[in-house]
Amino acid sequence: MKIRPLHDRVVVRRKEEEQTTAGGILLPGSAAEKPNQGEVVAVGTGRVLNNGEVQALSVKVGDIVVFGKYSGSNTIKIDGQDLLILNESEIYGVLEA
């Protein structure tokens, strides 16, 4: 199944949770923090401005993005994957290699 977000929304797949700390301590799933990075899997058409024009989004499919810890309260499950639906304004930046 595919999802097509509307307007300025972005669908992100969260990176896998870290299971060990830098010191090598194994963390149980409930103690591990949810990562604040993910891969963009779908983007909307853009934000509609007051004059009716559509402003294209700054992110594209495949980008690795950073978002807030409490961003993306809209979580959906598609084909067994948990995906976040974010507004573009909830994305802090794009990681570049």
N, C-alpha and C positions, 0 to 999 in steps of 0.2 A: 504494500500500500504506500502511496505517496501523499505528502501533505504540501499544500501551497498556501503559505501565509499571506494575509492580506496587508496592503498598504505598507507601513514602516515596521512590520514585524519580521523577526528572524528566528528560525528554528535552529537550535544548537544541541549537539550531542556532547554532554559533559565528559571530560577526560576521566579515566579510571582513577579511583581513590588510591592513595598511597597506603600500603599495608605495613610499611616499616618506617621508623623515624630515621634521621640522619645517623643516630647512634646505634642503629640496628635493632631497636626494640620493636617487636611485632605488635601491631595494634588490632584489637577486635573491630569489626565493622561498625559498631555503635560509637566507638571512641574516635574513629577517623573522621577528620573534617572533610566535607564535600569540597572537591576542587572548584576553583573559581575560573577555570579555563575550559574551553571546549572548541569543537570544530563546527563551523557553520554548515548545515546540511540543506537549507532552503532559505530563500529570501523573498520578501514581498516586492511589489512593483515600485514602491517608493512612497514618500510622505506627500500628501496632498496639501498644497499651500493655500493661503487665503484667496489668492487670485485664480485658483483652479488648476494651476500647473502642478505637475508631479515632479518632485525632487528625487532623483535616484539615490539609492542607499550607498553608503561608503564601504560596505562589506560585500563579499561575494562568497559563493559556495566554495568550501575548501579552506577558507581563512581560519586561523587559530585565533580566538578572541579571548579577552579578559573581561569578566563581568563581576559585579558586586556579590558579596557573600549571600545576601538575601534577595538577589534578583531572581526573576523567573519563578514566581509562585505558581505559574501556569505550567504544570508538568503533564505530559501525555505519554502514553505507551503505545508505540507502533511497532509491529513485528518483533515484539519482545525487547525493544530498546526504549529506555526512558529518555525523552526529549524535552527540552525547555523551549517555551515560546517567549521571546524577549522583544521589547520595543528596542529600536536601534539606540535610543537615548540611554538604555540600561547597559550598553556595551561601553567599557572604558577605553579599549584600544585593541589593535590588531598586532599580534606578535609576528615579527619578520625575522627570517634567518640571516 
